[in-house]
Amino acid sequence: MPTGYIDHIGIGVPDLAATRQYYDELMSILGLREWFATGPEGPLNYGPDGDRGSQVFFYEAEAGTYSRQQPGLHHLAFLVESRAIVREAHAWALARDAVILDEPREFPQYGEHCYATYWLDPHGFKLEAVCHSPEGSSPQAV
C-alpha cells in the first residue's frame, strides 16, 4: 500500500445538511464521490472516484467563527484532470454566488503549469480547483 500522502482530513461545519447539498454537487464536478453511506449525523466523506487517494470528511460542529487568517485550516485544494474542469468549477461557484478570490488563471509561482481558481464556500472555507497540466494535454501525457 502506498504511503507518503495525506489519507484524509476532517473538517467541522455548523450545518451538515447544507454542507451535503453544496459538496455533493461540487464533488461530482471535481471527480470525487461519497465513499460510504452514513446517517443524518454524518460524517460526510468524499474521495477519488473508484481510486485510492486523499479523502475529506465533514463533521457536525458547534457554530463558531472561522477565519483562514487565524491558526488552522487555510484552504482545501482539489487536484483535477484538466483546465476545463477548473473553469467548470469556477462557473459552478459563480452560479451559487460564491465569493471568487481568483478567476481561473495560471499561477507560475506554484509550478510551470499550475492553473487554478479560488473561492469561498458557504462556511467561509477557501477552496481551490487546480490542474498542473498544460491546456489541451491529457493527464497521462504529463
BAFI-3210 file (N, C-alpha, C; in Angstrom, 3 decimals, decimal comma, padded with zeros to 6 digits):
// residues 142
n [1|2|3|4|5|6|7|8|9|10|11|12|13|14|15|16|17|18|19|20|21|22|23|24|25|26|27|28|29|30|31|32|33|34|35|36|37|38|39|40|41|42|43|44|45|46|47|48|49|50|51|52|53|54|55|56|57|58|59|60|61|62|63|64|65|66|67|68|69|70|71|72|73|74|75|76|77|78|79|80|81|82|83|84|85|86|87|88|89|90|91|92|93|94|95|96|97|98|99|100|101|102|103|104|105|106|107|108|109|110|111|112|113|114|115|116|117|118|119|120|121|122|123|124|125|126|127|128|129|130|131|132|133|134|135|136|137|138|139|140|141|142]
n.u [000,848|000,657|002,418|002,929|001,277|-001,449|-003,994|-006,638|-008,647|-010,368|-013,128|-014,876|-018,219|-020,964|-023,512|-024,545|-026,382|-026,723|-024,097|-023,797|-025,532|-024,246|-021,586|-022,051|-022,887|-020,659|-018,484|-019,029|-018,363|-015,644|-014,672|-014,850|-016,346|-018,896|-017,717|-018,733|-021,929|-023,587|-025,410|-027,902|-026,482|-023,960|-020,455|-019,885|-018,287|-015,804|-014,007|-011,482|-012,918|-013,459|-010,815|-007,767|-006,769|-006,455|-008,959|-011,788|-013,497|-016,507|-017,760|-020,415|-020,417|-020,207|-021,596|-019,515|-016,909|-015,033|-011,865|-009,611|-007,403|-006,454|-004,653|-004,839|-006,902|-006,188|-006,813|-008,527|-007,364|-008,244|-007,172|-007,584|-008,335|-008,105|-007,743|-010,159|-011,946|-011,252|-012,220|-014,929|-015,579|-015,217|-017,275|-019,468|-019,252|-019,595|-022,265|-023,535|-023,298|-020,864|-018,109|-015,611|-012,231|-009,988|-010,013|-010,048|-006,772|-003,256|-000,805|002,210|004,100|003,621|004,375|005,236|002,978|000,766|-002,597|-005,406|-008,344|-009,873|-012,183|-014,739|-016,496|-019,887|-019,419|-017,253|-014,848|-011,864|-011,623|-009,999|-009,673|-007,478|-005,148|-002,331|-001,434|-000,625|-002,732|-005,091|-003,738|-003,556|-004,126|-002,357|-000,280|001,371]
n.v [-001,170|002,201|004,883|008,093|010,173|012,367|010,755|011,365|014,239|015,915|018,066|020,427|021,534|023,876|023,192|020,347|019,280|021,363|021,483|018,965|019,207|021,253|020,217|017,657|018,321|019,847|018,025|016,087|017,420|017,775|015,214|013,522|011,372|010,226|007,986|006,066|005,265|007,214|008,033|010,617|012,171|012,117|011,214|013,267|012,134|012,215|011,168|010,159|009,066|005,841|005,135|004,936|007,494|010,812|011,723|013,723|014,608|015,695|016,940|017,414|020,358|022,663|025,902|028,600|031,072|031,164|031,661|031,909|033,380|033,030|030,764|027,441|025,712|026,788|026,595|024,351|022,357|020,987|018,622|018,430|016,901|018,490|021,760|022,603|021,524|023,019|025,506|024,830|024,287|026,835|028,237|026,911|027,667|030,446|030,505|029,958|032,184|032,469|033,897|034,919|034,505|034,310|034,349|031,736|031,011|031,009|030,199|030,722|030,797|028,577|026,411|025,248|024,703|025,323|025,868|027,456|028,155|030,079|030,197|031,034|028,821|028,242|028,283|029,845|028,668|028,555|027,433|025,566|024,743|022,952|022,389|020,785|020,631|021,419|023,423|021,526|019,093|015,570|013,784|011,601|012,294|014,061]
n.w [000,000|-000,913|000,687|002,280|001,560|002,386|004,058|004,894|005,768|008,333|008,793|010,671|010,514|010,726|009,788|008,684|006,813|004,887|004,060|002,886|000,640|-000,837|-001,230|-002,362|-004,952|-005,881|-005,642|-007,576|-009,901|-009,525|-009,647|-007,501|-005,011|-002,713|-000,303|001,512|002,839|005,314|008,311|009,077|010,894|009,961|009,556|006,591|003,628|001,145|-001,716|-004,193|-007,259|-007,322|-006,752|-004,816|-002,558|-001,172|001,176|002,153|005,065|006,569|009,547|011,902|013,797|016,552|016,090|015,202|014,923|012,064|010,589|007,984|008,346|010,841|013,070|011,857|009,472|006,208|003,394|001,091|-001,474|-004,536|-006,718|-010,140|-013,378|-015,690|-017,218|-018,155|-016,305|-014,083|-014,936|-015,145|-012,458|-011,433|-012,821|-011,730|-009,020|-009,300|-010,191|-007,853|-006,399|-005,046|-003,238|-005,213|-005,198|-006,839|-010,285|-012,829|-013,745|-014,668|-012,226|-011,945|-009,897|-008,395|-009,859|-013,158|-014,862|-013,351|-012,904|-011,749|-009,721|-007,136|-004,427|-001,958|000,161|001,463|004,229|004,539|004,007|002,166|-001,068|-003,655|-007,041|-008,947|-011,591|-012,980|-015,569|-018,987|-021,185|-022,981|-022,783|-022,080|-018,990|-018,786|-020,431|-019,191]
ca.u [000,000|001,496|002,392|003,533|000,290|-002,468|-005,092|-007,886|-008,707|-011,715|-013,467|-016,132|-019,113|-022,126|-024,761|-024,175|-027,318|-026,357|-022,790|-024,028|-026,099|-023,211|-020,448|-022,470|-022,854|-019,293|-017,588|-019,260|-017,590|-014,224|-014,290|-014,845|-017,659|-019,048|-017,122|-019,630|-023,148|-023,672|-026,717|-028,065|-025,473|-022,676|-019,849|-019,852|-016,961|-015,608|-012,673|-011,357|-013,936|-013,005|-009,369|-007,208|-006,275|-006,883|-010,395|-012,179|-014,651|-017,159|-018,428|-021,236|-019,692|-020,900|-021,391|-018,446|-016,308|-013,886|-011,083|-008,383|-006,321|-006,006|-004,084|-005,778|-007,061|-006,143|-007,679|-008,531|-007,092|-008,672|-006,478|-008,497|-007,637|-007,901|-008,072|-011,593|-012,637|-011,034|-013,180|-016,276|-015,748|-015,371|-018,618|-020,386|-019,187|-020,212|-023,709|-024,027|-022,956|-019,690|-017,095|-014,488|-010,981|-009,142|-010,561|-009,133|-005,586|-002,000|-000,077|003,551|004,852|003,357|004,786|005,199|001,661|-000,283|-003,768|-006,319|-009,312|-010,115|-013,436|-015,165|-017,728|-020,843|-018,902|-016,085|-013,624|-011,276|-011,484|-009,213|-009,619|-006,163|-004,648|-000,905|-001,183|-000,855|-004,015|-005,274|-002,992|-004,257|-003,430|-001,295|000,801|002,204]
ca.v [000,000|003,397|005,788|009,380|011,195|012,539|009,810|012,123|015,406|016,110|019,478|020,670|022,514|024,113|022,707|019,192|019,119|022,346|021,074|017,833|019,699|022,005|019,387|016,598|018,900|020,228|016,868|015,406|018,172|017,589|013,815|012,840|010,824|009,732|006,651|005,145|005,923|007,465|008,527|012,070|012,833|012,076|012,322|013,203|011,717|012,274|010,781|009,925|008,167|004,495|005,005|005,359|008,857|011,595|011,916|014,804|014,294|016,830|016,565|018,461|021,043|023,827|027,123|029,443|031,963|030,594|032,590|031,317|034,274|032,606|029,419|026,397|025,446|027,956|026,277|022,997|022,351|019,752|018,391|017,951|016,386|019,412|023,167|022,727|021,249|024,213|026,517|024,355|024,512|028,285|028,587|026,356|028,535|031,718|030,312|029,878|033,472|032,349|034,953|034,444|035,143|034,360|033,759|030,727|031,536|030,354|030,647|030,167|030,691|027,252|025,388|025,677|024,600|025,442|026,620|027,274|029,161|030,061|030,812|030,697|028,038|028,937|028,390|030,720|027,935|028,847|026,236|025,719|023,679|023,156|021,445|021,022|020,210|022,486|023,408|020,529|017,843|014,521|013,543|010,632|012,859|014,964]
ca.w [000,000|-000,955|001,829|001,983|001,216|003,426|003,857|004,975|006,648|008,861|008,963|011,383|009,880|011,586|009,192|007,875|005,687|003,862|003,553|001,974|-000,616|-001,545|-001,633|-003,285|-006,307|-006,239|-005,770|-008,854|-010,902|-009,261|-009,830|-006,212|-004,678|-001,348|-000,202|002,214|003,329|006,748|008,716|009,023|011,720|009,249|008,810|005,132|003,201|-000,303|-002,160|-005,636|-007,793|-007,622|-006,621|-003,535|-002,539|-000,022|001,355|003,046|005,896|007,220|010,788|012,538|014,863|017,099|015,319|015,722|013,947|011,366|009,774|007,463|008,738|012,170|013,003|011,467|008,040|005,320|002,263|000,544|-002,913|-005,187|-007,980|-011,182|-014,553|-016,812|-017,035|-018,414|-015,050|-013,256|-015,401|-014,798|-011,020|-011,279|-013,278|-010,734|-007,843|-009,681|-010,267|-006,481|-005,767|-004,175|-003,295|-006,030|-004,779|-008,040|-011,506|-013,362|-014,424|-014,303|-011,049|-012,191|-008,656|-007,821|-010,818|-014,555|-015,495|-012,330|-013,356|-010,622|-009,308|-005,691|-003,988|-000,603|000,281|002,338|005,598|004,517|003,698|000,860|-001,893|-004,879|-008,052|-009,554|-012,586|-013,239|-016,952|-019,981|-021,891|-024,029|-022,600|-021,330|-017,727|-018,964|-021,230|-018,395]
c.u [000,900|001,343|002,961|002,563|-000,709|-003,629|-006,428|-007,714|-010,161|-011,950|-014,815|-016,927|-020,360|-023,442|-024,439|-025,085|-026,984|-025,010|-022,947|-024,548|-025,023|-022,125|-020,842|-022,413|-021,425|-018,412|-017,808|-018,511|-016,102|-013,746|-014,185|-016,255|-017,688|-018,533|-018,022|-020,800|-023,076|-025,080|-026,773|-027,047|-024,078|-021,717|-020,053|-018,437|-016,892|-014,171|-012,663|-012,348|-013,314|-011,511|-008,946|-006,717|-006,833|-008,395|-010,628|-013,469|-015,191|-017,953|-019,271|-020,447|-020,545|-020,605|-020,316|-017,916|-015,066|-013,177|-009,838|-007,175|-005,780|-005,376|-005,167|-005,813|-007,028|-007,017|-007,560|-008,325|-007,452|-007,990|-007,461|-007,706|-007,323|-008,236|-009,560|-012,386|-012,430|-012,057|-014,614|-016,558|-015,957|-016,782|-019,668|-020,422|-019,842|-021,738|-024,347|-023,658|-021,811|-018,823|-015,906|-013,250|-010,023|-009,861|-009,596|-007,989|-004,368|-001,407|001,342|004,398|004,656|003,706|004,510|003,801|000,512|-001,377|-004,854|-007,336|-009,554|-011,441|-013,731|-016,449|-018,672|-020,378|-017,697|-014,782|-013,151|-011,055|-010,695|-009,440|-008,349|-005,809|-003,184|-000,511|-001,384|-002,228|-004,022|-004,527|-003,860|-003,471|-002,253|-000,083|001,751|003,052]
c.v [001,242|004,249|007,132|010,440|011,293|011,608|010,532|013,317|015,554|017,575|019,589|021,768|022,687|023,534|021,581|019,010|020,096|021,993|019,931|018,330|020,391|021,065|018,195|017,103|019,190|019,012|016,108|016,112|017,870|016,145|013,040|012,345|010,442|008,293|005,642|005,932|006,083|007,966|010,042|012,829|012,763|011,063|012,168|012,827|011,699|011,897|010,542|008,860|006,832|004,281|005,397|006,791|009,579|011,766|013,100|014,385|015,591|016,305|017,734|019,037|022,192|025,038|027,962|030,318|031,307|031,702|031,891|032,181|033,941|031,226|028,384|026,246|026,747|027,714|024,814|023,095|020,979|019,659|017,796|017,631|017,417|020,840|023,410|022,473|022,397|025,282|026,116|024,570|025,996|028,714|028,101|027,255|029,890|031,619|030,229|031,122|033,367|033,592|034,367|035,229|035,298|033,650|032,667|031,387|030,727|031,017|030,082|030,039|029,335|026,114|025,829|025,688|024,737|026,395|026,382|028,400|028,974|030,745|030,397|029,873|028,755|029,099|029,321|029,996|028,302|027,522|026,569|024,505|023,953|022,021|021,798|020,550|021,384|022,335|022,323|019,231|016,833|014,256|012,566|011,216|013,709|014,191]
c.w [000,000|000,306|001,394|001,498|002,356|003,111|003,893|005,898|007,076|009,161|009,663|010,699|010,745|011,057|008,217|006,663|004,559|003,239|002,563|000,621|-001,454|-002,089|-002,495|-004,722|-006,742|-006,492|-007,072|-009,983|-010,756|-009,419|-008,530|-005,922|-003,203|-001,306|000,493|002,780|004,838|007,056|008,663|009,874|011,111|009,833|007,304|004,736|001,688|-000,618|-003,652|-006,110|-008,193|-007,472|-005,213|-003,656|-001,330|-000,025|002,280|003,752|006,474|008,406|011,281|013,708|015,384|016,227|015,992|014,612|013,367|010,598|009,288|007,794|010,137|012,045|012,707|009,956|007,235|004,102|001,886|-000,961|-003,466|-006,539|-008,983|-012,438|-015,621|-016,425|-017,288|-017,132|-014,068|-013,637|-015,062|-013,309|-010,734|-011,681|-012,275|-009,500|-008,124|-009,673|-008,883|-005,671|-004,776|-004,297|-004,046|-005,607|-005,954|-009,172|-011,990|-014,130|-014,008|-013,065|-011,146|-010,926|-007,979|-008,775|-012,240|-015,164|-014,502|-012,822|-012,320|-010,536|-007,817|-005,388|-002,552|-000,639|001,245|003,789|005,682|004,266|002,293|000,133|-003,149|-005,758|-008,837|-010,505|-012,842|-014,629|-017,888|-020,628|-022,950|-023,849|-021,856|-020,057|-017,886|-019,686|-020,403|-017,426]
res [m|p|t|g|y|i|d|h|i|g|i|g|v|p|d|l|a|a|t|r|q|y|y|d|e|l|m|s|i|l|g|l|r|e|w|f|a|t|g|p|e|g|p|l|n|y|g|p|d|g|d|r|g|s|q|v|f|f|y|e|a|e|a|g|t|y|s|r|q|q|p|g|l|h|h|l|a|f|l|v|e|s|r|a|i|v|r|e|a|h|a|w|a|l|a|r|d|a|v|i|l|d|e|p|r|e|f|p|q|y|g|e|h|c|y|a|t|y|w|l|d|p|h|g|f|k|l|e|a|v|c|h|s|p|e|g|s|s|p|q|a|v]
***
